[in-house]
Amino acid sequence: SSSVMLGIDRTKAARFSFLMVVPLILAKMAMDIYSGDVSGSGLGAGVLITGFLAAFVSGIIACAWMIRLVKRAKLKYFAFYCLAAGIAAILLTTF
């Protein structure tokens, strides 16, 4: 949203924001492998590879869908949704 407010094209801003998360995901995976969390899970390599591929494919589809949505939609409805979800989360955690 900051990029859009600064006048940067919505598509470029959305692509950049999705690309910024890639190093974080890779670092988390490396930390899990290094700490032994993955190897100590008792799951076989086939299950881990299948899970990785499913997450990768669904992530690509979700990113492509979100970029299309950002291109053509006004995000004010999404802002209202985020506001409602944030209020609901605060209320559910405090009571």
N, C-alpha and C positions, 0 to 999 in steps of 0.2 A: 504494500500500500504506500510505503514511503517513496518508492521508485515512481509510482504512478503520480503521486502528488508533486514530485520533482519534474514531471513532464516526460519521463521515459516511457516508451511504447509498452503497452500492457503485455504483449506477447514476449518481448525481451525481458521484462521484469519477472514474468512468471517462469520463464525458462531459467533465468539466473537464480531465482529463489529455490527452484527444485535442484539445480546443480550444486548449490551451496550445502545441501544436506548430504551429498555423496561422501565427502571426507569424514563427516561425523559417523555415518553408518559404517564405513570401512574401518575407522578407528575403533568403534565399539566391537566389531567383529574380531579385529586383531586382539583387542584386550581380552575378549572372552576365550579366544583360542590360546593366548599366552597364559592366562590364569588357570586354564584347565577346565573351565566351566562347560565347554562344549564336549570335550573328550570324556568328562566324568558324568555325562548325562545318561549313559547307558544305551543311547541310540546308535544304530549302525550308520555307516557312511551313506548307504543308499537312502535312508530316511532323511538324513541331513541334506543331501544333495537334492532330493525331491522337494523338500521344504524350501530350500534356497531358490530353486527354479520357479516354484509356484509363487513365492513372494516377489521374485524379480519380474516375472511376467505380469502379475497383478499390479505391481508398482508402476510398470511402464504404461499399462492401460489406464490406471488412475491418473498418472501425470498427464498423459495425452488428453484425457477427458477434461481435467481441470484447466489445461491451457486453452482448449477450445471454449470452455465456459468463460474464462477470463476474457477471451477475445471478443465474444459477442454479447455478454451479459453485463448488466449494471450490477455492481457488487453491493448496492445498498440493501438488498434483501438478505444477502449473506451476512452483512453487518448486523442486521436485526436478529438473524439466527444466532450469531455469535454472542450478542448481548443477552438474548434469552437463555442460551446455554450457559453462559457465565453466571447469570443470576441464579439459575437452577442449581448449578454446581455449588455456589456459595451457600444457598439455602439448605441443600442436602447435607453439606458437611458441617454446618453450624447447628442444626437441630437434630 
